Amino acid sequence: MRATTEKVRDRVYAYNIAKVYPLYVAKAENKGRSKAEVDEILRWLTGHTQQTLDDQLTNGATLESFFTSAPALNPARSLITGVVCGVRVEAIEEPMMREIRYLDKLIDELAKGKAMAKILRTPTPG
């Protein structure tokens, strides 16, 4: 079982971000959200600028390299909680898989109509 889990993990880490990205955009757009909002989530999560995000997509970065080369992973990402694919993201022990699932969770929240301020864990005043 462990070998199978490692194979799946390695396969997920090797996914090309440029192939996954259109799926995120389609999921958002199918629910009336925008590509710009997907990009905003990616930039918030990783610290990428729009230019470095576009470079990662153009250069065919893997999910693993996308996150390991992120300029500044947002410290507020630890506030992301909930279930993705039947697993609580905050309970995922493997650090890279947790980063990938954080992104999945944020895209799910976008597709469910959640306000960007809530998705980006913006503190409410007062």
C-alpha positions in Angstrom: 0.0 0.0 0.0 2.8 2.4 0.9 4.5 1.9 -2.5 1.2 2.7 -4.2 0.7 5.9 -2.1 4.3 7.0 -3.0 3.6 6.4 -6.7 0.4 8.5 -6.6 2.2 11.2 -4.7 5.1 11.2 -7.1 2.7 11.3 -10.1 0.8 14.3 -8.6 4.0 16.2 -7.9 5.1 15.7 -11.5 1.9 17.1 -13.0 2.6 20.0 -15.3 1.1 23.2 -13.8 0.2 24.3 -17.4 -2.0 21.3 -17.8 -3.7 21.7 -14.4 -4.2 25.4 -14.6 -6.8 25.3 -17.4 -8.8 22.9 -15.3 -8.8 25.4 -12.4 -9.8 28.2 -14.7 -12.6 26.1 -16.3 -13.9 25.1 -12.9 -14.1 28.8 -11.9 -15.6 30.0 -15.2 -18.2 27.3 -15.1 -19.4 28.8 -11.9 -19.3 32.4 -13.1 -15.9 33.3 -11.7 -12.9 34.4 -13.7 -9.4 33.5 -14.8 -8.2 36.7 -13.1 -9.6 35.4 -9.8 -7.7 32.1 -10.2 -4.5 34.1 -10.9 -5.1 36.2 -7.8 -5.4 33.1 -5.7 -2.2 31.6 -7.2 -0.3 34.9 -6.6 -1.7 35.2 -3.0 -0.8 31.6 -2.2 2.7 31.6 -3.7 4.0 35.2 -3.8 4.4 34.9 -7.6 3.9 38.1 -9.6 1.7 37.8 -12.7 4.9 37.7 -14.8 6.5 34.9 -12.8 3.2 33.0 -12.7 3.0 33.3 -16.5 6.6 32.1 -16.7 5.9 29.0 -14.6 2.9 28.2 -16.9 4.9 28.8 -20.1 8.0 26.8 -18.9 5.9 23.8 -17.9 6.8 23.7 -14.2 5.7 20.7 -12.3 3.4 21.2 -9.3 6.3 20.4 -7.1 8.7 22.9 -8.7 5.9 25.5 -8.9 5.6 25.4 -5.1 9.3 24.9 -4.3 10.3 27.9 -6.5 7.5 30.1 -5.0 8.9 33.5 -4.0 7.0 33.6 -0.7 4.4 31.1 0.4 1.7 33.1 2.2 1.9 32.5 5.9 -1.9 32.9 6.1 -2.3 29.7 4.1 -2.2 27.8 7.4 -5.7 29.3 7.9 -7.0 27.2 5.0 -9.1 24.3 6.5 -11.7 21.9 5.2 -12.0 18.8 3.1 -10.7 18.2 -0.4 -11.1 14.8 -2.0 -12.3 13.4 1.3 -9.2 14.5 3.2 -8.9 17.4 5.7 -6.2 19.7 4.3 -5.0 20.8 7.7 -4.4 17.1 8.6 -2.2 16.3 5.5 1.3 15.6 6.9 3.2 15.6 3.6 4.2 19.3 3.2 4.1 19.4 -0.6 0.8 17.5 -0.8 -0.6 20.0 1.7 0.5 22.9 -0.5 -1.2 21.3 -3.5 -4.4 20.6 -1.6 -4.4 24.2 -0.2 -4.6 25.4 -3.8 -7.3 22.8 -4.6 -9.3 24.0 -1.6 -9.1 27.7 -2.6 -10.2 26.9 -6.2 -13.1 24.9 -4.7 -14.1 27.9 -2.5 -14.0 30.2 -5.6 -16.2 27.8 -7.6 -18.6 27.7 -4.7 -19.1 31.4 -4.8 -17.2 32.4 -1.7 -16.1 36.1 -1.6 -12.4 36.7 -2.6 -11.8 38.4 0.8 -12.8 35.2 2.6 -10.9 33.0 0.1 -7.7 35.0 0.7 -8.2 34.9 4.4 -8.4 38.7 4.7 -8.9 39.7 8.3 -12.1 41.5 9.0 -11.9 44.8 10.7 -12.8 45.2 14.3 
